[in-house]
């Protein structure tokens, strides 16, 4: 088959996998797509999570939530406490089925929230991870199904689940702003200093290019790192690049 025909076939196959996802241009449209995507596969809802790069602090490892979207009135902070679920997402490249059964793995806060939302009868689901090394890992989660449905979906549609999760993540990064999840917005000078650092400029180089003192550059970098909850300048640059706050 000619090379150009191979390209056309690949594009057509991708289109068949992601359907009308490419037509989504807003967060509302992404949420509607998620709802329909879950419904067609026998699940009651879906959520998307994008995590920033790992931060090793005094209290152990910590991931920054960059983007979160759910078909329901979800609590993103509760899912960030699900250590077992996060670890499974971080080390796995292929979609996998899971079951909460009686919710034994839930924290008390998660269990209370599920009970208040009457979601305790949604025992199983599927997680499709995306290992986006430059930007940080992400995942697409289907929930509110039966174990048998989740296992069957993995057995029959694993490749398409992985492709759809990747396509959704790439589009969500372009549509969903990470600034709110990252806390206070960075100033133009803070972004400029981080961008120059990402390009390999020293403090002196940045000072000369921006027309400010080295000390001022240091202050901008320090403030940006604090806003991003970063351990140091390198970590701040990684978070900013992954969140799309700076382009290199």
Beta strands, then each sheet from edge to edge (+ up, - down):
strand 1: 45-51
strand 2: 55-57
strand 3: 60-62
strand 4: 65-70
strand 5: 96-99
strand 6: 124-130
strand 7: 138-145
sheet 1: 4+ 1- 7+ 6- 5+
sheet 2: 2+ 3-
end
